């Protein structure tokens, strides 16, 4: 899952920040004690537990982000913040429960009555749709709407951003399939059946025992075919959740208002509370401004959900009153840099190893705010992923600032004794990724590897630039700075979409940004066919080791985020499913 921190490096004054006040929740006392109904603010009070529990409805929840993300279309999105937020306006077959801690990482029935029923050795999965669920226009939801939703998400030319799980696992999907060419859905007839309006059956090309995780993807949220507007559907997805789209402006943001066709009696398992009367999302708000407004109580939530900027972080940690409103949230997330083997001389393993040895790992960590921003990563899978193991084949923790001698030895072996020049890319609005590029520039220059920065906008980063193979190759994007969090917390949920070469699409929208290792693909297939969990987890560790052996990636940090929790919030908590505040349960403190 794409986990994002959307920030810029330019600081603005508090006076400017406070002039951008949105109407809504009660005003907080900056850095002061709690004014939210009696709950006592303290550090990490919302990590895995509920801070200021509440069932009170009302108010406007104000959220902001520096840029819009890939899409608000549930069939075309892969950002963690988006998968969190989307649960407010659409209902997938299954969903991560809006509960604190580990309970929030369990898929529970949402649109479906119950978890999927497997047959044919877990190659067939059947779900029953709850009765009584309606679209925002009052039309009943049927299994055919779910079938259409999944089918439309297969079109990676029109909707390139979402995961490829259904493309990869559904039976006999034609290459380049598109519902916009196949109006009758004949091309998915073998893969998805709807024997009646309340039953949907998925047929897979190989067994998958954890299909309920697929069923919780936003792309299973129903879409009425008659109202699908393709790439423009993001402007108004048809709601089945407690909120629906009000206004939408691609430059300034959108708001969610109550959906009067949502019936909470049909939603007994998800944990949604739908407490605010309205949710506003502002785009293009400068990162430091977001932080200052949070501290002043003029904003409720930083939608990106991965922590304040370094300068704000230092300010919070230095002031006990501010720190009492902060939560340091660990996540199964890796901030890392892919080494694109399609760009010479990185097609040579020794040139790639030279990059790994020359990199300043402590500098990488410092770009994210130091130890509170995360631990130096030595391999791919973070500690929070079930079955993961830590290993340090390149001595990242021993040589925290790099090993120049070993880097030069590798350059000799790859025929580039004086180094080489190549480009590094990151997302334009992400100050931390920019800082990563700069620290790598400095550290790699010591051995003659000269990096030129090529930043690109977040919204199209994977669609048109770093995630589009021909563009990345033509523009010599050799180092690609990125951040990745587990779709769910096992080896498959973390690794499959970023290291399996078979998920790379020429059309773009890729999250595997250039790792092409045949042995890795073989190990993935082996893991998929291994039913014993312990043995399967060991194979995923082998996948991790093979990627590192081939020097295909530079792990940066296993991430943590320092979130700020204003007094304006109620019923706020983090969980292992979202790894940020849960946006389906959060509310406003009511006086």
N, C-alpha and C positions, 0 to 999 in steps of 0.2 A: 504494500500500500504506500502511496506517496505521502510522506509526512512532511509538512511544510512549515517553515518559519519564514514569513514574508516581511522583510524589513529593509530599511535603507540605512546608509551610514551617516547621513547628515543629521545632526542634532538640531532641534528647534527649541526655542525658549519656552518655559512653562507658561509664560504670558500668552504666547501664540496658541499653545496647546489648549489652554483653558478657555480660549475664545471660541473654540469649536465645540459647543455644548449641545448635546442632543437631549430632547425631552424624553422623560420616561421614569425610570426607577428613582428611589429616594437617594438623596445626595449623601455621600460618605464624608466622614471626617478624615482628611488626609493624614495617614500615619497614626491615627488615633485609635481609641478602643472601639469595640463593637457598638454599632447603633442599629443592629438588625434583629431586634427582638429578644436579646438576652444571651445569645451564644457568645462565648468568650473566644476571641481570635487568638490563635497560636500557630506556630510554624508546623506545617504538614498536617493541619487539622482536617484537611479534605482528601488526604491520600489514602484511598482504600476504605474510607468511612465517610459518613454523611456529616457535613458541617451545617449547622442551623437547619435541622429538618423542618419541613413545612409542606402543607397541602393547600396553602392559600393561593387562590388564583387572582390575577390582576396585574396591571402595569405593562410597560413596554421594556423588553429585554433588548439592550443596545449592544450590538456587536460590530467590530470593524476589522478590516484587513487591508494590507497595503496594495494588493492587486487582486483581481478576480482570479479564481483557480481554473482548472481545466474546464469544468462544466457543472451546472446545476441539474443537468439531465441525468437521472439515475442509471441510464444505460450507457453513459459516456463519461464516467468519472472514476478517478483512481486516487484521489487525495483523501488522507485520513480525516481531515476536518470535514470534508464533504460527506463521507460515509457516516460520520457522526451526526451532522446536521440534517441529512436527507431523511432520517427516521422521523423527523417532525412533519414531513409533508407527503411521504409515500410509505407503503407497507410492503416489504418483501415477503416471501413465503416464510422465512425464518428471520430472526434478528438477534443481535447481541442484547441480552437483558440490560435494562437501565438500572443496574444495581452496583453498589460499590465493590471494589476488590476483585477477587477471582470469580465471583458470581457474575460479573459483567462480561466475562469472556466466554460464556456459555450460550450457544445458539438456542433460542426458545421459539416456539411457534408464534407467528405473527399473522400473516394472511392465511397461513395453513392452520388446520385444526390441531395438528400433532406433528411430531417429527416424521421424516420420510420413512416409508416402509420399503426395505430392499428386497429384491428377488433376483433370480438368475445370477447368483454369486456376486451380488452388489453391482451388477451391470444395469439393473433396472431399478428405478426409484419412483414411488407413487406418493402423491400428496393429495389430501382432501382440502378444498377451499372452504373457509368459514362462510356460513350463510349470513346475510344481512349487511355485508360490507358494500358500501357504495362509493362511486366517484363523487367529486365535488358538485357535479350537476344532478346528482340523485340517481344516476344509472347504476344498476347492480353490477358488481364485479363478478366475472366468470373466469373459469379456467382458460378460456380462449384469450382473454386479455393478458394473462400471464404468459401463455405460449407466444403471443405476439411480442410481448416485451422482451423475452429472451431471444426470440428470433431476430428482432431488430438490432439487438446488441451485437450480433454476429457480424454486422456490416462495418468492418474496420476502415472502410474508405469514408463513409459518412460519419461514423461515430468511432473515432480511432483511439479514444483515451482509456476506455475501460479495460479490465483484465481479459485474458484470452481463454480462461478456463473452459467456458462452454464451447468455444471454437475447437479447443484441443480434445475435449472429452465426449462431446455428443456424437452420436452414430451417423456416419455417412453425410457429413455436412459438405456441400459442394464448395470448392475453392472460390473465393471471392463472392460468397453468398450475400444477397441483399434483398430484404423484404420490399424494397422500393422497385425492384424488377420482378420479384415473385409475389404478386399481390395475393395469390391463393395459399401461399406458404407450402406449396408442394415440395419444395426443397428440404423442408425439415419434417416431412411426414414420418420418416423412419425414426427420427430422433425424439420427437415430442408428440404425444397423443393426448387428446382431450375427449375421452369417451362420453363424458357428460359435463354439464356446466360447473360441477363441483369437484372434478377429478382431473389431475394432470399427471402424466407419466413420462419420465425421462429415460431414454435408452442410451447407454454409453458404449463407447468402443472398447473399453477396458474397465475392469472393476475399480471402484473407488469407495472405500468403506466410510469415508467422512463426507459424504455428499451434502449433509445438512449445512456444512460450511459454504458450499456453493449456493445452496438455497438461501443463505442470508445475504448474498450479494445484492446490492441495490438494483441490479438489472433484472431481478425477478419480480420487482414491483410492477403491478399491472399497468398497461398502457392501452387505451382504446385506439384501435387501428384508425378509425375515422378521424381522430383528432391528432394523429402523429404528424408533426411538421418537420420531421427530419432533424437537420442541424439546428433549426430554430426552436425545437421543442424545449430547449433549456430556458427559453424566455417565459414559459408557463407550463411546467409539467402538470398533468392533471392529477390532483391530489386525492389520496385515500387516507392520509393521516389526519391528525387533529388540526393542522394548519394548511392553508392554501396560499398561492401567490397572490399578493395584492398588486403592487407596482413593481416594475422591473426596468432598470436602466443599465445598459452594459458598461457605462462609464462611472456611475455613482452608486450602484447597488440595487437592492430590492428589499421588500418587506414581506413577511408572512403574517396573515391574519387568520382568525379562527375559521375552520371549515365546519359549517353547520350540518353537513351530511356525515360527519364522523360520529360514530356511536361507540362510546367507551365500553359498553357491555360486550362488544365484539372483540375487545382487546384486553383479555384478562392476564396475559403472560408477559408482555413486553416490558412492563414497568414504566411506560410513558406516563408523565403526569400532566403535560400540557398546561403548565401553570401561568405563564405570561398571556395576556390578552393579545399581544402583538410582539413580533420579533423583527427588528430592523438590522440589516446588514449593510454597512457602508464600505465601498471599495475605495482604493487609492488614497488611503490615509497614511501619512508618513509614519514609519515605525516608532520613532521616538515620541511622536505625538500620541500614538496609541498608548504607550507606556505612561506618559504624563497624565493622560486623561483617566486611565485606570487608577492611578494614585490619587487623583483628585475626586474620584467618584463620579466623573462626568461620562464614563463609559463603563459597561458592565463586564464585557468579555472580549479578550483578544481571540478572534475566531481561529487564527492559525494554530493556537493551542500547544505550542512547543516552547514557550518561554519568552521572557522579556529580553531586551537587548543587553549587551555586556555592560554598558555604562549604567543602565537602570538596575541591573543585577547587583553591581557593586554598591549602589546607593541603598538598595533594599537590605542587603546583608550587613551593611554597616549600621543600620538603624533598627534596634530591637522592635520598635513599634511597627515599622514597615514589614520587618521579617515575620511578625506574627500573622500577617495577611498573605504569606507566601507558601507555596507548596512545591517541593522539589520532587518531580515525578519521574521515576525511571520508566523506560519504555523498551520493548523489544525492537529497537530501532538502531540502525547503523548509519552514521554520517560518513560517507566514503567517496573515493574517486576511482572511477573505472579507467583502466588502461586499454584503449581501443586498438586491438591488434590489426585492424584494417588500415591503420595509418602508419606507414614506415617511419622510422625504423622500429616502431613498437611491435612489428610482426616478428621481431627477434626476442626470444625470452630473456636473453641477457641484458638487452636494452631496457626491458621492463623491470628486471631485477635491480638495475642501476637506479631506477626511479624509486623503488621501494627502500633501498638502502640509503639513498641521499635525502629522503624526506625527513623533515623535522616533525616528529610525532607530538612532541610537547607543544610545538607551535600550532599544530592542527587542533589540539585540545584547547589551547588558549583562544583560538578563533571562536570557539563556542562558549567562552567564559571561564575556562579553567575546569578544575575537577567537578565543580557543581553542575557544569554543563554536560559532563559525561566522563567516562573512563577511557583511557587510551585503548583502542581496539587492536588486537593482534591477529584476528581472523574475522570471518564474516558474521557467523551467528552470535547474537548477543546472549548474555547469560540468562535472560528471561525466556528464551525459546526452549521448550521441553526437549531434553536429551542433548543439548548443546555442550560442547567441550571447548575450553580455552587452550590454545597452543600458540607458540611464539617462534615460528621457524626462522624469522629474520631478525630477532632480537630487538623488536620495537621498544620493549620496556627497559631493556638493558642499555640500549643506545637511543635514548629518548629524543635526542636532537639529530639523529642520523649517524651513519657510519660512512664517512667520505672515502676511506681506503677501500672498503668493500665495493662501494659504488664505482670507483675508478677501475677496479679489477673487472667488474662486469662490463664496463664500457670497452675495455680492451678486448674482452671475449666476443663482444657483438660488433667489433670492427669500427667503433666510434670512439677512439681513444681521447679525442678532444671534445667529446660531447656532441650534441645536436640541438636543433631548434624545432619546436613543435608548439601547437596551440593548446590552451587550457580554457574550458568553458564552464560557466556557472550561471545561475539565474539572476537576472539583472537586479532585482529588488531585494536580494538576500544578502544583507551585510555580512553575515557569518560565512556564507559561501565565497563572497568576495575576499574576505580575510583569509580563507583557506587558500585561494588562488595566489594571493600575495605572499603568504608564508612559504608555499611551495616554490614560487618564483625565486625567492631568496635562497632557500635551502638547496634547490637543484642547481642553481647558478654556480655553486661552489665546485661542482664537478663538470661544468661546461654545458649543462642542459638548460637551454634558454627557452622560457615559456612566454608566449604572448597571449594575453587574456582576450577572450571572445565571449562576452556575456550576451545572453538572449533572454527574452521575456518569459516569465513563469508560465503564462497561459498556453504558450505554444512550444515550450522547451522540449517536450518529448514528441510532440506532433510534427513540428516542422524543422527542428534544429538538432539537438543532441540525440533525440530518439528516432531520427530519420536517417537510416544507414548511408544513403548516397550523399546526403548533405554533410553528415559528419565526416565522411571520407574525403569528399571534395574540398572541404574547408579545413582539413587536417586537425580535426578536433581529437587530439590524441589522449588528453586527460579530461575526463568529464566528471565534474563535481556534482554529487547528488546525495540524496537522503532516502533511506528506505526503511519502512516498518513492516512487521509481519502482518499479513492479511489475517492470519490466526497463528497461535503460538506453538507451532510445531515445525519440523524441518521443511515439509512441503509448503506450508503457509508462508514461511520466510524466504526460502531459496528458489522455489520453482520458477517464479516469474522474472528473476534477475540473473539466473545462470544457465537456464535451458536454452540452447541456441535455436531450438525449434519453435520458440514463441516469438522470435524476431520477425517482424513484418516489414517488407519493403515500403509499405505505405506510411510508415511512421507511427507515432503513438507508443513506442516501445519503452518498456521499463528494463528489459535487458539491453543495456547500452553498448554491447559489443563483445560479450563473453561467448566465445565459440570454441568449445572444447569437447570433442567427441566422447572422451572417457567420462566426462561429467554427464552427458546425455544418457550414456549407458547405465551409470550409477543411479540416475533418477528413475529409469525404468525398473531397475532392480529394487529400489526402495518402494516403488508403487506396487510391486507384486509380492512384497514381503508382509505377511499378515501379523507376525510377531512384532509387537511395538518396540521392545528393547532392541531387537535386531534391526528393525527399520530405522530407529533413531541413530544407530551406529553407522548406517549407510549414509545418512544425511551428514554426519560428521566427516565421512570419507569424501563426500561431495565438497564440503568446505575445504578440506585439506588439498584436494586436487586443484581447486581454483587458486589457492595460495601457492601451491607447488609450481603452477604455471605463471605465477606473478601477473594474473589477469586483473587484479584489483589492489588498491591501496586502502586498507581499512583505516578510518580516521578515529572516530570515537563511538563507543556504545553510549547512546544518548540519554540524557536527563534534561528536563526542562524546568525552569523556575517560573511557575505561574503566579500571577498576582490575583488575589481574591478580594475585591472591594466589599465594603460593608453593605453594598446594595444587593448582594446575592443571598439567596436562601436555597436550601436543599442542594447544595453543591458538593460534588465528590468526583474523584477519579476512579477508574476501574481498569482491569487488565484487557478489556476489549477495545476501549477507546484510547487509553493512555493519555488522556487529557480530561478536562471537565466533561461530564456527560450532558450533551445538549438536549437529550430527550427528557431529562428529569429536572433540570435547573429552573429555579424560579427567582422571584424578587422578594426581598425583605419587606414585609408589610408592617407599617406602624399602626 
